[in-house]
Amino acid sequence: MKKLPKFLTVYYPIVLAFICLLYSVTLGLLGYNEEAQYSAHWPGTILLFAIAIRQRRTNYKNKSRGR
């Protein structure tokens, strides 16, 4: 049971992006093409923000260790 929270803390952006991708595909299949195109940008944005946040977090930890 302890492994699930650790998994989610590491991979939550990927899980969230996958859910958004499924949402976009579902909208497209239901005929809501404009809404599907709008929400299709969410997974990439989520993953890019996650990368940026993790890079900043790593840089901040490395700087504080050097002092």
C-alpha positions as CSV (number, residue, x, y, z in Angstrom):
1,M,0.0,0.0,0.0
2,K,2.9,2.3,0.6
3,K,4.2,1.9,-2.9
4,L,1.1,3.4,-4.6
5,P,1.6,6.9,-3.0
6,K,5.3,6.8,-3.9
7,F,4.4,5.9,-7.5
8,L,1.9,8.7,-7.7
9,T,4.3,11.3,-6.3
10,V,6.8,10.4,-9.0
11,Y,4.6,9.8,-12.0
12,Y,1.5,12.0,-11.3
13,P,2.2,14.2,-14.4
14,I,2.2,11.2,-16.7
15,V,-1.0,9.8,-15.2
16,L,-2.7,13.2,-15.4
17,A,-1.5,13.7,-19.0
18,F,-2.8,10.3,-20.0
19,I,-6.2,11.1,-18.5
20,C,-6.3,14.4,-20.4
21,L,-5.4,12.5,-23.6
22,L,-8.2,10.0,-23.1
23,Y,-10.6,13.0,-22.4
24,S,-9.5,14.6,-25.7
25,V,-9.9,11.4,-27.7
26,T,-13.3,10.8,-26.2
27,L,-14.5,14.3,-27.2
28,G,-13.2,13.8,-30.7
29,L,-15.0,10.4,-31.0
30,L,-18.2,12.0,-29.7
31,G,-18.0,14.7,-32.5
32,Y,-16.9,17.6,-30.4
33,N,-13.9,18.4,-32.7
34,E,-13.2,21.9,-31.5
35,E,-13.3,21.0,-27.9
36,A,-11.1,17.9,-28.6
37,Q,-8.5,20.1,-30.3
38,Y,-8.5,22.6,-27.4
39,S,-8.0,19.9,-24.8
40,A,-5.4,18.1,-26.9
41,H,-2.8,20.7,-25.8
42,W,-3.2,19.8,-22.1
43,P,-1.1,16.7,-21.9
44,G,1.9,18.4,-23.5
45,T,1.5,21.4,-21.3
46,I,1.3,19.3,-18.2
47,L,4.4,17.3,-19.1
48,L,6.4,20.5,-19.9
49,F,5.4,22.2,-16.7
50,A,6.4,19.0,-14.8
51,I,9.8,19.0,-16.4
52,A,10.4,22.7,-15.7
53,I,9.3,22.3,-12.1
54,R,11.6,19.3,-11.5
55,Q,14.5,21.1,-13.1
56,R,14.0,24.1,-10.9
57,R,13.7,21.9,-7.9
58,T,17.0,20.1,-8.7
59,N,18.8,23.4,-9.4
60,Y,17.6,24.8,-6.1
61,K,18.7,21.7,-4.1
62,N,22.1,21.8,-5.8
63,K,22.6,25.5,-5.1
64,S,21.7,25.2,-1.4
65,R,24.1,22.3,-0.9
66,G,27.0,24.3,-2.4
67,R,26.7,27.0,0.3
